[in-house]
Amino acid sequence: MTEAALFYDENVSGLGTDFIDDVKRVVDRLRTYPTLGQVVSGDLRRIVLSRFPFSLIYSIEPEGLLIVAVAHQRRRPGYWHDRIQ
């Protein structure tokens, strides 16, 4: 997520902050409606950011949400799978 924010800021000043804000908005929405995301695999869900070509991959845990990946939508699908145990 930090890499993406830095990339956006290098291209347009302030765009990295907008990216982080978009992620925070989606996470806040998921805290209220955790099942909002589409089921991807098993207990994993995906929700697309509003302004940027990224998805949050997450699971709903007893303690709250677990964000597994902030995945760029143009990368190979499932490239983040090795992060799951």
Secondary structure, DSSP 4 states (H G I P E B T S, - for coil): -HHHHHHHHHHSTTHHHHHHHHHHHHHHHHHH-GGGSEEEETTEEEEE-SSSSEEEEEEEETTEEEEEEEEETTSPTTTTGGG--
